[in-house]
Amino acid sequence: MTFVEDEIASQPTCWETAVEQANSPLLPSPGERVAVVGCGTSWFIAQCYAALREAAGHGETDAFAASEAPIGRPYDRIAAITRSGTTTEVLDLLNRARMPTLAITASASTPVVDVAAHTITLPFADERSVVQTRFATTTLALLRAHLGEDLSGAVADARIAVSGELPDGALSRGQFTFLGCGWTVGLANEAALKMREASLSWSESYPALEYRHGPISIADARSLVWMLGQAPDRLRDEVVATGATWVDSSLDPMAELIRAQRVAVALGLSRGLDPDDPRNLSRSVILGPA
């Protein structure tokens, strides 16, 4: 078993552990205006949290790639998600910030601990694989629980997702599109990234209602279109009419992401790739001087 396969399978337990930390006073309080930042996978988790926090009425929340965050805006707090705690863009942003900062990371022995005003560490969700899976979803579990969600159903669904059957035909498709609505748009972005990283597949992601506005033109019998969360009316029928394979489920969308992770890794392995050490990637992006 690869590291990433073991890490994917451990997610239900990691989520349960994260829920136990959800009452942390370090997490954003209701009413705060918050910017959430990250890079790659962490940025997509930030997108999920921003949508969920606003929908829950906790306050205005924006998500940015760390390199693009407009820190001159009057935020009450910047929260950074960074598995390694060494990513250059995140450290640079936190160093320049003039408002309270929080970092969620996997290890207390990392530079971000010295840069952020406050840090929450999730060492039980750290990973050996370059391809990030459980740290991202565990961070999101922590944040969802902090917003008052009961994650017992999501954990139960995750136990189904880690061992259940994969979607029919998924390993024989050449093009993948992931769709989401609201907070699950970030999950769709993350699922598409996992397909690219682990299997070098042609994968894209869109808000579900935007898929009709051009992107559906690429759908054909080679395509798999995967909905994370509740699909808009009639979209399934429109996708099926193109000849593409449609995938959805009744699982919690975060648990459904696990199935997408598993497909990405299985497809990569079938192509002779190493999902623990994907092409052109490293566990952390550390930029040298200009």
Secondary structure, DSSP 8 states (H G I E B T S, - for coil): --HHHHHHHTHHHHHHHHHTTTT-TTS--TT--EEEEESTHHHHHHHHHHHHHHHTTS--EEEEEGGG--TTS--SEEEEE-SSS--HHHHHHHHH--S-EEEEES-SSSTHHHHSSEEEE-GGG--SSSS--HHHHHHHHHHHHHTT---HHHHHHHHHHTTS---TTGGG-SEEEEEE-TTHHHHHHHHHHHHHHHH--EEEEEEGGGTTTTGGGG-STTEEEEEES---TTHHHHHHHTT-EEE--SS-HHHHHHHHHHHHHHHHHHTT--TTS-TT--SS------
